């Protein structure tokens, strides 16, 4: 299974870029996990981006 999701912090939204070998239940479960940890994921991404500068 593989998937890529884009997070839009400004509107608190997730969009699926693609998925491979995932049924709708799997994608729903992943989206739920992302939403539950949305702020943490955004914060970690910002920290990662700041280290690159």
Residue pairs with C-beta under 8 A, 6 or more apart in sequence:
1 19
1 20
1 21
1 22
1 26
2 19
2 20
2 21
2 22
3 16
3 17
3 18
3 19
3 20
3 22
3 27
3 30
4 16
4 17
4 18
4 19
5 14
5 15
5 16
5 17
5 30
5 31
5 34
6 14
6 15
6 16
6 17
7 13
7 14
7 34
7 38
7 41
7 42
7 45
8 14
8 15
9 42
12 38
14 31
14 34
14 35
14 38
16 27
19 27
22 30
34 41
